[in-house]
Amino acid sequence: MLLHIGDESRTRQVVDALNSGGSCWVTSTTWNGRSAVRISVSNWQSGQESTEATAGAFLRAYRPS
């Protein structure tokens, strides 16, 4: 799955915040000339708790403090 989050700088900020938080690991990429966050959402060990932790991490990374 790819997620576009503004410009390249903003995308990098979100990627760095997510990866330093420890809840999930994502990578940045370029698709159709736009920066994006690449995430994988399938793992046999994933459940509701990990899904909620990842969603919370995305919200914290996206919303600047």
Secondary structure, DSSP 8 states (H G I E B T S, - for coil): -EE--SSHHHHHHHHHHHHHHSS---EEEEETTEEEEE-----TT--HHHHHHHHHHHHHHHS--
